[in-house]
Amino acid sequence: MGENNNVQVIRVASIEPYVKEMEQRIRERAYQIYVERGSRPGSPLEDWLSAERELVAKPTLHLAREGRIIVAELDLTGVAPDQIQVKADGAFLLVYAPGKEEGQDSQPLPAPAVFGAFELFRQIDKNTIRAEYEQGTLWIVGSSEADHGALQMTA
C-alpha cells in the first residue's frame, strides 16, 4: 500500500447511534422537501431518496478475504484523510467524512457527507482493525474471530 496516511479507528460499543443520527437528518430534510412543494401529497419514498442524495454520498466498496483477514477498499477520492472517521464495534464498520457547506472551498452547492455502514457477517476482533488512506482509497483491514467473514454495505 505504499506511502499512506493512517486513519484513526474508533472502537465503539455500537455504531447504531451514528446511523440513527444520519437517518434523523435525512428524515428532517425529507420533511423540508415535502413542505417546499406546498405540503401536497406526493411520494414519501421519493422525498426520502432526494434527501438522502443531497445529504449522503455512499462510497464504492470492494472486498477481499484471505483466511481470517478481511480487507475493505473504499473509493474516497476528493476526501482529505484527516476528515475521515472510521468507527468499529466488531459487528459493523462505519465510515464517515463531513460534507462541505455551501460556499466553502469555492463550492457553489453543499457537498454531501460520505457515509457508509457495513455489516460484518462474522465478528471481527475490533482491536485488529486498522485503516489507511492512499491516493483517494481508504483501506480497512481486520481479522475475523472465525475462519471466514465478509462485509456487506447496508442501506
DSSP file (Angstrom, degrees, kcal/mol; ACC not computed):
  #  RESIDUE AA STRUCTURE BP1 BP2  ACC     N-H-->O    O-->H-N    N-H-->O    O-->H-N    TCO  KAPPA ALPHA  PHI   PSI    X-CA   Y-CA   Z-CA
    1    1 A M              0   0    0      0, 0.0   138,-0.0     0, 0.0     0, 0.0   0.000 360.0 360.0 360.0   7.9    0.0    0.0    0.0
    2    2 A G        +     0   0    0      2,-0.1     2,-0.1   132,-0.0     0, 0.0   0.065 360.0   1.3  56.0-156.8    3.0    2.4   -0.4
    3    3 A E  S    S+     0   0    0      1,-0.0     2,-0.3     2,-0.0   132,-0.1  -0.429  83.9 158.6 -64.5 137.7    3.0    5.9    1.2
    4    4 A N        -     0   0    0     -2,-0.1     2,-0.5   130,-0.1   130,-0.2  -0.906  43.1-117.1-150.8 175.8   -0.1    6.4    3.2
    5    5 A N  E     -A  133   0A   0    128,-2.3   128,-2.8    -2,-0.3     2,-0.2  -0.995  32.6-129.0-120.3 123.0   -1.9    8.3    5.9
    6    6 A N  E     -A  132   0A   0     -2,-0.5     2,-0.5   126,-0.2   126,-0.3  -0.504  19.7-150.5 -69.1 140.3   -3.1    6.3    8.9
    7    7 A V  E     -A  131   0A   0    124,-2.6   124,-0.7    -2,-0.2     2,-0.1  -0.956  21.5-113.7-113.3 130.4   -6.8    6.9    9.7
    8    8 A Q        -     0   0    0     -2,-0.5    78,-1.1    76,-0.3     2,-0.6  -0.406  22.2-150.4 -66.4 133.5   -7.8    6.5   13.3
    9    9 A V  E     -e   86   0B   0    120,-0.2     2,-0.6    -2,-0.1    78,-0.2  -0.936   9.3-153.2-103.2 121.6  -10.2    3.7   14.0
   10   10 A I  E     -e   87   0B   0     76,-3.2    78,-2.4    -2,-0.6     2,-0.6  -0.856   7.8-143.7 -98.4 120.4  -12.5    4.5   16.9
   11   11 A R  E     +e   88   0B   0     -2,-0.6     2,-0.3    76,-0.2    78,-0.2  -0.737  27.8 176.5 -86.3 124.0  -13.7    1.4   18.7
   12   12 A V        -     0   0    0     76,-2.7     3,-0.1    -2,-0.6    75,-0.0  -0.828  42.6-121.3-125.7 161.2  -17.3    1.9   19.9
   13   13 A A  S    S-     0   0    0      1,-0.3     2,-0.3    -2,-0.3    -1,-0.1   0.871  97.3  -8.0 -67.7 -36.4  -19.9   -0.3   21.7
   14   14 A S        -     0   0    0     74,-0.1    -1,-0.3     1,-0.1     4,-0.2  -0.973  47.4-147.2-159.5 144.3  -22.3    0.2   18.7
   15   15 A I  S >> S+     0   0    0     -2,-0.3     4,-1.8     1,-0.2     3,-1.0   0.516  78.7 100.1 -87.1  -5.5  -22.5    2.3   15.5
   16   16 A E  H 3> S+     0   0    0      1,-0.3     4,-2.8     2,-0.2     5,-0.2   0.852  75.0  54.5 -51.7 -44.6  -26.3    2.4   15.9
   17   17 A P  H 3> S+     0   0    0      0, 0.0     4,-1.9     0, 0.0    -1,-0.3   0.869 109.4  48.9 -60.4 -33.6  -26.4    5.9   17.4
   18   18 A Y  H <> S+     0   0    0     -3,-1.0     4,-1.8     2,-0.2    -2,-0.2   0.884 112.2  47.5 -72.1 -38.9  -24.4    7.3   14.4
   19   19 A V  H  X S+     0   0    0     -4,-1.8     4,-2.5     2,-0.2    -1,-0.2   0.918 112.3  50.0 -66.6 -43.7  -26.7    5.6   11.9
   20   20 A K  H  X S+     0   0    0     -4,-2.8     4,-2.2     1,-0.2    -2,-0.2   0.883 108.0  53.9 -62.9 -38.2  -29.8    6.8   13.7
   21   21 A E  H  X S+     0   0    0     -4,-1.9     4,-1.9    -5,-0.2    -1,-0.2   0.920 110.5  45.7 -62.3 -43.6  -28.4   10.4   13.8
   22   22 A M  H  X S+     0   0    0     -4,-1.8     4,-2.3     1,-0.2    -2,-0.2   0.910 110.8  53.3 -67.0 -41.0  -27.9   10.3   10.0
   23   23 A E  H  X S+     0   0    0     -4,-2.5     4,-2.7     1,-0.2    -1,-0.2   0.890 107.9  51.6 -59.0 -39.1  -31.4    8.8    9.5
   24   24 A Q  H  X S+     0   0    0     -4,-2.2     4,-2.6     2,-0.2    -1,-0.2   0.903 108.4  50.4 -65.6 -41.1  -32.8   11.7   11.5
   25   25 A R  H  X S+     0   0    0     -4,-1.9     4,-2.1     2,-0.2    -2,-0.2   0.911 112.9  46.5 -62.1 -41.6  -31.0   14.3    9.4
   26   26 A I  H  X S+     0   0    0     -4,-2.3     4,-2.8     2,-0.2    -2,-0.2   0.925 111.3  51.9 -65.8 -44.0  -32.4   12.6    6.2
   27   27 A R  H  X S+     0   0    0     -4,-2.7     4,-2.0     1,-0.2    -2,-0.2   0.916 110.5  48.4 -57.8 -45.4  -35.9   12.4    7.8
   28   28 A E  H  X S+     0   0    0     -4,-2.6     4,-1.9     1,-0.2    -1,-0.2   0.896 112.9  47.3 -64.2 -40.7  -35.8   16.2    8.6
   29   29 A R  H  X S+     0   0    0     -4,-2.1     4,-2.2     2,-0.2    -2,-0.2   0.887 109.1  54.3 -68.7 -38.0  -34.6   17.0    5.1
   30   30 A A  H  X S+     0   0    0     -4,-2.8     4,-2.0     1,-0.2    -2,-0.2   0.896 108.5  49.7 -61.2 -39.6  -37.3   14.8    3.5
   31   31 A Y  H  X S+     0   0    0     -4,-2.0     4,-2.5     2,-0.2    -1,-0.2   0.905 108.0  53.3 -65.8 -40.6  -39.9   16.7    5.5
   32   32 A Q  H  X S+     0   0    0     -4,-1.9     4,-2.8     2,-0.2    -2,-0.2   0.902 107.6  51.4 -59.5 -40.8  -38.5   20.0    4.3
   33   33 A I  H  X S+     0   0    0     -4,-2.2     4,-1.3     2,-0.2    -1,-0.2   0.920 109.3  50.4 -62.1 -43.8  -38.8   18.8    0.7
   34   34 A Y  H  <>S+     0   0    0     -4,-2.0     5,-2.0     1,-0.2     6,-0.4   0.919 113.1  45.5 -58.9 -46.1  -42.4   17.9    1.4
   35   35 A V  H ><5S+     0   0    0     -4,-2.5     3,-2.0     1,-0.2    -2,-0.2   0.893 107.4  58.7 -66.0 -40.5  -43.1   21.4    2.9
   36   36 A E  H 3<5S+     0   0    0     -4,-2.8    -1,-0.2     1,-0.3    -2,-0.2   0.782 101.8  54.5 -62.3 -27.5  -41.2   23.1    0.0
   37   37 A R  T 3<5S-     0   0    0     -4,-1.3     3,-0.5    -3,-0.3    -1,-0.3   0.200 132.6 -92.1 -92.6  18.1  -43.6   21.5   -2.5
   38   38 A G  T < 5 -     0   0    0     -3,-2.0    -3,-0.2     1,-0.2    -2,-0.2   0.685  59.4 -80.3  87.1  19.8  -46.5   23.0   -0.6
   39   39 A S  S   <S+     0   0    0     -5,-2.0    -1,-0.2     1,-0.2    -4,-0.2   0.759  84.9 154.0  56.9  26.0  -47.2   20.1    1.7
   40   40 A R        -     0   0    0     -3,-0.5    -1,-0.2    -6,-0.4    -3,-0.1  -0.577  54.4 -91.7 -81.5 147.8  -49.1   18.4   -1.1
   41   41 A P        +     0   0    0      0, 0.0     2,-0.2     0, 0.0    -1,-0.1  -0.262  67.6 132.8 -56.3 143.8  -49.4   14.6   -1.2
   42   42 A G        -     0   0    0     -3,-0.1     3,-0.1     0, 0.0    -8,-0.0  -0.601  62.1 -43.2-158.4-138.3  -46.6   13.0   -3.1
   43   43 A S     >  -     0   0    0     -2,-0.2     4,-2.3     1,-0.2     5,-0.2  -0.921  34.5-166.1-115.6 108.1  -44.2   10.2   -2.6
   44   44 A P  H  > S+     0   0    0      0, 0.0     4,-2.5     0, 0.0    -1,-0.2   0.858  94.0  55.6 -57.8 -34.4  -42.6   10.0    0.8
   45   45 A L  H  > S+     0   0    0      2,-0.2     4,-2.9     1,-0.2     5,-0.2   0.932 107.3  47.9 -64.5 -45.0  -40.1    7.5   -0.6
   46   46 A E  H  > S+     0   0    0      2,-0.2     4,-2.6     1,-0.2     5,-0.2   0.897 111.3  51.3 -62.2 -39.9  -39.1   10.0   -3.3
   47   47 A D  H  X S+     0   0    0     -4,-2.3     4,-2.4     2,-0.2    -1,-0.2   0.927 111.9  47.3 -60.9 -44.4  -38.8   12.7   -0.7
   48   48 A W  H  X S+     0   0    0     -4,-2.5     4,-2.8     2,-0.2    -2,-0.2   0.938 113.0  47.6 -61.9 -48.1  -36.6   10.4    1.4
   49   49 A L  H  X S+     0   0    0     -4,-2.9     4,-2.4     1,-0.2    -1,-0.2   0.879 111.9  50.3 -64.4 -37.7  -34.4    9.4   -1.6
   50   50 A S  H  X S+     0   0    0     -4,-2.6     4,-1.9     2,-0.2    -1,-0.2   0.927 112.3  47.3 -63.7 -44.7  -34.0   13.0   -2.7
   51   51 A A  H  X S+     0   0    0     -4,-2.4     4,-2.1     1,-0.2     5,-0.2   0.909 111.3  51.4 -62.6 -42.2  -33.0   14.0    0.9
   52   52 A E  H  X S+     0   0    0     -4,-2.8     4,-2.8     1,-0.2    -1,-0.2   0.913 108.5  50.8 -62.0 -43.7  -30.6   11.1    1.0
   53   53 A R  H  < S+     0   0    0     -4,-2.4    -1,-0.2     1,-0.2    -2,-0.2   0.877 112.6  47.7 -61.2 -37.8  -28.9   12.1   -2.3
   54   54 A E  H  < S+     0   0    0     -4,-1.9    -1,-0.2     1,-0.2    -2,-0.2   0.861 123.3  30.7 -69.6 -36.1  -28.5   15.6   -1.0
   55   55 A L  H  < S+     0   0    0     -4,-2.1    58,-2.4    57,-0.2     2,-0.4   0.716 115.2  49.8 -99.9 -23.6  -27.0   14.6    2.3
   56   56 A V  E  <  -f  113   0B   0     -4,-2.8     2,-0.6    56,-0.3    58,-0.2  -0.967  47.6-168.8-131.6 131.2  -25.1   11.4    1.8
   57   57 A A  E     -f  114   0B   0     56,-3.5    58,-1.6    -2,-0.4    -4,-0.1  -0.975  23.3-147.1-110.0 116.9  -22.5   10.2   -0.7
   58   58 A K        -     0   0    0     -2,-0.6    58,-0.1    56,-0.2    56,-0.1  -0.727  17.5-126.3 -87.8 125.8  -22.1    6.4   -0.3
   59   59 A P        -     0   0    0      0, 0.0     2,-0.3     0, 0.0    17,-0.1  -0.347  22.0-109.1 -70.7 150.2  -18.6    5.2   -1.0
   60   60 A T  E     -B   75   0A   0     15,-0.6    15,-1.8    -2,-0.0     2,-0.4  -0.640  39.4-154.2 -75.8 133.4  -17.9    2.5   -3.5
   61   61 A L  E     -B   74   0A   0     -2,-0.3     2,-0.4    13,-0.2    13,-0.2  -0.926  18.4-178.2-119.5 134.7  -16.8   -0.7   -1.7
   62   62 A H  E     -B   73   0A   0     11,-2.4    11,-3.0    -2,-0.4     2,-0.3  -0.992  15.6-157.5-126.5 139.2  -14.6   -3.6   -2.9
   63   63 A L  E     +B   72   0A   0     -2,-0.4     2,-0.3     9,-0.2     9,-0.2  -0.869  14.4 176.9-120.9 149.3  -14.0   -6.6   -0.6
   64   64 A A  E     -B   71   0A   0      7,-2.0     7,-2.9    -2,-0.3     2,-0.4  -0.987   7.9-164.5-144.2 151.0  -11.3   -9.2   -0.3
   65   65 A R  E     -B   70   0A   0     -2,-0.3     2,-0.4     5,-0.2     5,-0.2  -0.995   9.6-179.5-139.9 131.9  -10.8  -12.0    2.1
   66   66 A E  E >   -B   69   0A   0      3,-2.6     3,-2.2    -2,-0.4     2,-0.3  -0.889  67.6 -61.6-129.3 101.3   -7.7  -14.2    2.8
   67   67 A G  T 3  S-     0   0    0     -2,-0.4    82,-0.3     1,-0.3    77,-0.0  -0.458 122.1 -11.0  61.7-120.3   -8.4  -16.7    5.5
   68   68 A R  T 3  S+     0   0    0     -2,-0.3    76,-3.4    80,-0.1     2,-0.5   0.531 117.3  96.0 -88.3  -6.4   -9.2  -14.7    8.6
   69   69 A I  E <   -BC  66 143A   0     -3,-2.2    -3,-2.6    74,-0.2     2,-0.4  -0.732  54.7-167.1 -92.0 128.9   -8.1  -11.3    7.2
   70   70 A I  E     -BC  65 142A   0     72,-3.1    72,-2.0    -2,-0.5     2,-0.5  -0.955   0.7-166.8-115.5 132.6  -10.8   -9.1    5.7
   71   71 A V  E     -BC  64 141A   0     -7,-2.9    -7,-2.0    -2,-0.4     2,-0.5  -0.980   2.4-167.8-122.7 125.1   -9.8   -6.1    3.5
   72   72 A A  E     -BC  63 140A   0     68,-3.0    68,-2.7    -2,-0.5     2,-0.5  -0.949   4.1-164.6-110.1 130.2  -12.3   -3.4    2.6
   73   73 A E  E     -BC  62 139A   0    -11,-3.0   -11,-2.4    -2,-0.5     2,-0.4  -0.971   8.8-173.9-116.4 122.1  -11.3   -0.9   -0.1
   74   74 A L  E     -BC  61 138A   0     64,-2.8    64,-2.8    -2,-0.5     2,-0.8  -0.959  24.6-130.9-121.5 133.6  -13.4    2.3   -0.4
   75   75 A D  E     +BC  60 137A   0    -15,-1.8   -15,-0.6    -2,-0.4    62,-0.2  -0.731  36.1 160.9 -81.6 109.7  -13.1    5.0   -3.1
   76   76 A L    >   +     0   0    0     60,-3.0     3,-2.2    -2,-0.8    60,-0.2  -0.211  13.5 170.2-122.0  40.2  -12.9    8.3   -1.2
   77   77 A T  T 3   +     0   0    0      1,-0.3     3,-0.1    59,-0.2    59,-0.0  -0.261  68.5  20.6 -52.6 131.8  -11.5   10.4   -4.0
   78   78 A G  T 3  S+     0   0    0      1,-0.3     2,-0.5     0, 0.0    -1,-0.3   0.397  95.4 117.2  88.8  -3.1  -11.6   14.1   -3.0
   79   79 A V    <   -     0   0    0     -3,-2.2    -1,-0.3    57,-0.1    57,-0.2  -0.856  66.2-126.1-100.2 130.3  -11.8   13.4    0.7
   80   80 A A    >   -     0   0    0     -2,-0.5     3,-2.1     1,-0.1     4,-0.5  -0.549  16.9-130.0 -72.3 135.0   -9.0   14.7    2.9
   81   81 A P  G >  S+     0   0    0      0, 0.0     3,-1.1     0, 0.0    -1,-0.1   0.818 106.5  60.2 -58.2 -31.2   -7.6   11.9    5.1
   82   82 A D  G 3  S+     0   0    0      1,-0.2    -2,-0.0   -75,-0.1   -75,-0.0   0.596 101.6  55.7 -74.5  -7.5   -7.8   14.0    8.2
   83   83 A Q  G <  S+     0   0    0     -3,-2.1     2,-0.3    14,-0.1    -1,-0.2   0.553  85.4 102.5 -94.4 -10.9  -11.6   14.3    7.7
   84   84 A I    <   -     0   0    0     -3,-1.1     2,-0.4    -4,-0.5   -76,-0.3  -0.569  50.3-169.2 -82.5 133.5  -12.2   10.5    7.6
   85   85 A Q  E     - G   0  96B   0     11,-3.2    11,-2.6    -2,-0.3     2,-0.5  -0.985   3.1-170.5-120.6 130.7  -13.7    8.8   10.6
   86   86 A V  E     -eG   9  95B   0    -78,-1.1   -76,-3.2    -2,-0.4     2,-0.4  -0.988   5.0-174.6-119.8 125.5  -13.9    5.0   11.0
   87   87 A K  E     -eG  10  94B   0      7,-2.5     7,-2.6    -2,-0.5     2,-0.4  -0.956   3.3-173.5-119.2 140.0  -15.9    3.6   13.8
   88   88 A A  E     +eG  11  93B   0    -78,-2.4   -76,-2.7    -2,-0.4     5,-0.2  -0.996  23.2 173.5-137.2 137.2  -15.9   -0.2   14.6
   89   89 A D        -     0   0    0      3,-2.1     4,-0.1    -2,-0.4    37,-0.1   0.290  60.0-104.2-120.5   7.5  -17.9   -2.3   17.0
   90   90 A G  S    S+     0   0    0      2,-0.6    34,-2.9    35,-0.1     3,-0.1  -0.095 118.2  50.3  96.3 -35.5  -16.8   -5.7   15.9
   91   91 A A  S    S+     0   0    0      1,-0.2    29,-3.4    32,-0.2     2,-0.3   0.650 117.6  29.2-103.5 -23.5  -20.0   -6.5   14.0
   92   92 A F  E     - H   0 119B   0     27,-0.2    -3,-2.1    32,-0.1    -2,-0.6  -0.959  60.5-152.6-137.3 152.5  -20.3   -3.3   12.0
   93   93 A L  E     -GH  88 118B   0     25,-2.4    25,-3.2    -2,-0.3     2,-0.4  -0.953  10.3-162.2-118.9 146.0  -18.0   -0.6   10.5
   94   94 A L  E     -GH  87 117B   0     -7,-2.6    -7,-2.5    -2,-0.4     2,-0.5  -0.998   2.0-167.5-128.9 129.2  -18.9    3.0    9.9
   95   95 A V  E     +GH  86 116B   0     21,-2.9    21,-2.5    -2,-0.4     2,-0.4  -0.973  17.0 169.0-116.8 128.2  -17.1    5.3    7.5
   96   96 A Y  E     +GH  85 115B   0    -11,-2.6   -11,-3.2    -2,-0.5    19,-0.2  -0.998  17.8 171.6-142.2 140.4  -17.9    9.0    7.7
   97   97 A A  E     - H   0 114B   0     17,-2.0    17,-2.5    -2,-0.4   -13,-0.2  -0.948  38.6-114.4-143.4 128.9  -16.4   12.2    6.3
   98   98 A P        -     0   0    0      0, 0.0     2,-0.1     0, 0.0    17,-0.0  -0.232  28.5-124.5 -63.9 150.2  -18.3   15.5    6.7
   99   99 A G        -     0   0    0    -44,-0.1     2,-0.4    14,-0.1    14,-0.2  -0.227  28.5 -99.3 -80.7 178.5  -19.6   17.3    3.7
  100  100 A K        -     0   0    0     11,-0.4    11,-2.0    12,-0.2     2,-0.1  -0.822  31.1-122.1-103.4 142.7  -18.9   20.9    2.7
  101  101 A E    >   -     0   0    0     -2,-0.4     3,-2.2     9,-0.2     6,-0.2  -0.415  46.3 -77.8 -76.0 156.8  -21.2   23.8    3.4
  102  102 A E  T 3  S+     0   0    0      1,-0.3    -1,-0.1    -2,-0.1     7,-0.1  -0.315 120.3  14.4 -54.9 131.3  -22.4   25.9    0.6
  103  103 A G  T >  S+     0   0    0      4,-3.1     3,-1.0     1,-0.3    -1,-0.3   0.265  93.1 131.9  85.6 -12.0  -19.7   28.4   -0.5
  104  104 A Q  G X  S+     0   0    0     -3,-2.2     3,-1.3     1,-0.3    -1,-0.3  -0.555  79.7   1.8 -75.3 136.6  -17.0   26.5    1.4
  105  105 A D  G 3  S-     0   0    0      1,-0.3    -1,-0.3    -2,-0.2    -2,-0.1   0.875 131.8 -62.2  53.9  42.2  -13.8   25.9   -0.7
  106  106 A S  G <  S+     0   0    0     -3,-1.0    -1,-0.3     1,-0.2    -2,-0.2   0.760  97.0 147.3  58.7  27.3  -15.3   27.8   -3.6
  107  107 A Q    <   -     0   0    0     -3,-1.3    -4,-3.1    -6,-0.2    -1,-0.2  -0.849  38.6-159.3 -97.6 118.3  -18.1   25.2   -3.8
  108  108 A P  S    S+     0   0    0      0, 0.0    -1,-0.1     0, 0.0    -2,-0.1   0.818  77.0  35.9 -68.8 -30.2  -21.4   26.7   -5.0
  109  109 A L  S    S-     0   0    0     -7,-0.1    -9,-0.1    -5,-0.1    -6,-0.1  -0.881  97.5 -93.9-120.9 152.7  -23.6   24.0   -3.6
  110  110 A P        -     0   0    0      0, 0.0    -9,-0.2     0, 0.0    -8,-0.1  -0.353  37.4-134.4 -62.2 144.7  -23.2   21.9   -0.4
  111  111 A A        -     0   0    0    -11,-2.0   -11,-0.4    -4,-0.1   -54,-0.1  -0.841  23.3-113.8-100.1 139.3  -21.4   18.6   -0.8
  112  112 A P        -     0   0    0      0, 0.0   -56,-0.3     0, 0.0     2,-0.2  -0.282  31.0-106.2 -68.6 156.4  -23.0   15.6    0.8
  113  113 A A  E     -f   56   0B   0    -58,-2.4   -56,-3.5   -14,-0.2     2,-0.5  -0.524  30.2-115.7 -75.3 147.9  -21.2   13.8    3.6
  114  114 A V  E     +fH  57  97B   0    -17,-2.5   -17,-2.0   -58,-0.2     2,-0.3  -0.769  45.7 168.6 -82.3 129.0  -19.6   10.4    2.9
  115  115 A F  E     + H   0  96B   0    -58,-1.6     2,-0.4    -2,-0.5   -19,-0.2  -0.929   8.6 162.2-149.2 118.4  -21.5    7.9    5.0
  116  116 A G  E     - H   0  95B   0    -21,-2.5   -21,-2.9    -2,-0.3     2,-0.5  -0.978  16.1-165.5-140.8 127.5  -21.2    4.1    4.8
  117  117 A A  E     - H   0  94B   0     37,-0.5    37,-2.8    -2,-0.4     2,-0.5  -0.948  12.0-164.9-110.5 129.7  -22.3    1.5    7.3
  118  118 A F  E     -IH 153  93B   0    -25,-3.2   -25,-2.4    -2,-0.5     2,-0.4  -0.960   8.6-147.7-122.4 122.9  -21.0   -2.0    6.7
  119  119 A E  E     -IH 152  92B   0     33,-2.7    33,-1.8    -2,-0.5     2,-0.5  -0.736  11.9-143.9 -89.2 134.1  -22.4   -5.1    8.4
  120  120 A L  E     -I  151   0B   0    -29,-3.4    31,-0.2    -2,-0.4     4,-0.1  -0.844   4.3-156.0 -97.0 130.0  -20.0   -7.9    9.1
  121  121 A F  S    S+     0   0    0     29,-2.4     2,-0.4    -2,-0.5    -1,-0.1   0.763  85.5  38.9 -75.8 -24.7  -21.3  -11.4    8.8
  122  122 A R  S    S-     0   0    0     28,-0.4     2,-0.1   -31,-0.1    28,-0.1  -0.943 101.4 -97.5-122.3 147.7  -18.7  -12.7   11.2
  123  123 A Q        -     0   0    0     -2,-0.4    22,-3.0    21,-0.1    23,-0.6  -0.392  37.1-151.9 -62.7 135.0  -17.5  -11.0   14.3
  124  124 A I  B     -J  144   0C   0    -34,-2.9     2,-1.1    20,-0.3    20,-0.2  -0.900  23.5-114.9-108.2 138.8  -14.2   -9.1   13.7
  125  125 A D    >   -     0   0    0     18,-2.3     3,-2.7    -2,-0.4    18,-0.5  -0.624  28.1-155.8 -70.3 104.1  -11.8   -8.5   16.6
  126  126 A K  G >  S+     0   0    0     -2,-1.1     3,-0.6     1,-0.3    -1,-0.2   0.688  88.0  66.2 -63.2 -16.8  -12.2   -4.7   16.7
  127  127 A N  G 3  S+     0   0    0      1,-0.2    -1,-0.3    16,-0.1    -2,-0.1   0.642  99.0  53.0 -76.0 -13.2   -8.7   -4.4   18.2
  128  128 A T  G <  S+     0   0    0     -3,-2.7     2,-0.3    15,-0.2    -1,-0.2   0.544  83.7 109.8 -95.4  -8.1   -7.2   -5.7   15.0
  129  129 A I    <   +     0   0    0     -3,-0.6     2,-0.3    -4,-0.4    13,-0.2  -0.502  40.2 169.1 -76.2 131.2   -8.9   -3.2   12.7
  130  130 A R  E     - D   0 141A   0     11,-2.4    11,-2.6    -2,-0.3     2,-0.4  -0.959  17.2-152.8-135.8 157.2   -6.7   -0.6   11.1
  131  131 A A  E     -AD   7 140A   0   -124,-0.7  -124,-2.6    -2,-0.3     2,-0.3  -0.992  10.3-178.4-135.2 139.4   -7.4    2.0    8.3
  132  132 A E  E     -AD   6 139A   0      7,-2.4     7,-3.5    -2,-0.4     2,-0.5  -0.986  14.1-148.4-136.0 145.6   -5.0    3.6    5.9
  133  133 A Y  E     +AD   5 138A   0   -128,-2.8  -128,-2.3    -2,-0.3     2,-0.4  -0.958  20.5 169.4-117.9 130.3   -5.7    6.2    3.2
  134  134 A E  E >   - D   0 137A   0      3,-2.9     3,-1.9    -2,-0.5  -130,-0.1  -0.944  65.0 -28.3-145.2 119.7   -3.7    6.3    0.0
  135  135 A Q  T 3  S-     0   0    0     -2,-0.4   -58,-0.1     1,-0.3     3,-0.1   0.860 128.1 -38.1  45.6  52.8   -4.4    8.4   -3.2
  136  136 A G  T 3  S+     0   0    0      1,-0.2   -60,-3.0   -57,-0.2     2,-0.5   0.460 117.7 107.4  85.0   0.7   -8.2    8.5   -2.8
  137  137 A T  E <   -CD  75 134A   0     -3,-1.9    -3,-2.9   -62,-0.2     2,-0.5  -0.948  53.6-154.7-117.9 131.4   -8.6    5.0   -1.4
  138  138 A L  E     -CD  74 133A   0    -64,-2.8   -64,-2.8    -2,-0.5     2,-0.5  -0.906  10.9-162.5-101.0 126.7   -9.4    4.0    2.1
  139  139 A W  E     -CD  73 132A   0     -7,-3.5    -7,-2.4    -2,-0.5     2,-0.5  -0.941   5.4-172.2-108.9 127.1   -8.2    0.5    3.1
  140  140 A I  E     -CD  72 131A   0    -68,-2.7   -68,-3.0    -2,-0.5     2,-0.4  -0.988   8.3-177.3-120.2 124.9   -9.7   -1.1    6.2
  141  141 A V  E     +CD  71 130A   0    -11,-2.6   -11,-2.4    -2,-0.5     2,-0.3  -0.965  10.1 152.8-126.5 137.1   -8.1   -4.3    7.4
  142  142 A G  E     -C   70   0A   0    -72,-2.0   -72,-3.1    -2,-0.4     2,-0.5  -0.978  37.6-114.8-155.8 166.8   -9.1   -6.6   10.2
  143  143 A S  E     -C   69   0A   0    -18,-0.5   -18,-2.3    -2,-0.3   -74,-0.2  -0.910  27.7-132.1-110.6 130.2   -9.0  -10.2   11.4
  144  144 A S  B     -J  124   0C   0    -76,-3.4   -20,-0.3    -2,-0.5   -21,-0.1  -0.454   9.5-135.9 -77.1 152.3  -12.2  -12.2   11.9
  145  145 A E  S    S+     0   0    0    -22,-3.0     2,-0.2    -2,-0.1   -21,-0.1   0.652  93.9  50.3 -80.1 -15.7  -12.7  -14.1   15.1
  146  146 A A  S    S-     0   0    0    -23,-0.6    -2,-0.1     2,-0.1   -24,-0.1  -0.609 102.9-100.2-109.8 176.4  -13.9  -17.0   13.0
  147  147 A D  S    S+     0   0    0     -2,-0.2     2,-0.3     1,-0.1    -3,-0.1   0.808 104.0  31.6 -68.9 -28.7  -12.2  -18.5    9.9
  148  148 A H        +     0   0    0    -80,-0.1     2,-0.3   -27,-0.0    -2,-0.1  -0.962  63.4 153.8-133.4 148.4  -14.4  -16.7    7.4
  149  149 A G        -     0   0    0     -2,-0.3     2,-0.3   -82,-0.3    -5,-0.1  -0.969  15.1-164.3-161.2 163.4  -16.2  -13.3    7.4
  150  150 A A        -     0   0    0     -2,-0.3   -29,-2.4   -28,-0.1   -28,-0.4  -0.985  16.8-127.2-151.8 157.4  -17.4  -10.8    4.9
  151  151 A L  E     -I  120   0B   0     -2,-0.3     2,-0.4   -31,-0.2   -31,-0.2  -0.823  20.9-170.9-106.1 147.9  -18.5   -7.2    4.8
  152  152 A Q  E     -I  119   0B   0    -33,-1.8   -33,-2.7    -2,-0.3     2,-0.3  -0.998  25.0-121.4-139.1 135.6  -21.8   -6.0    3.3
  153  153 A M  E     -I  118   0B   0     -2,-0.4     2,-0.3   -35,-0.2   -35,-0.2  -0.582  28.8-147.8 -72.4 132.0  -22.9   -2.5    2.6
  154  154 A T              0   0    0    -37,-2.8   -37,-0.5    -2,-0.3    -1,-0.0  -0.764 360.0 360.0-100.6 151.5  -26.2   -1.7    4.5
  155  155 A A              0   0    0     -2,-0.3    -1,-0.1   -39,-0.1   -37,-0.1   0.494 360.0 360.0 -69.6 360.0  -28.7    0.7    3.1
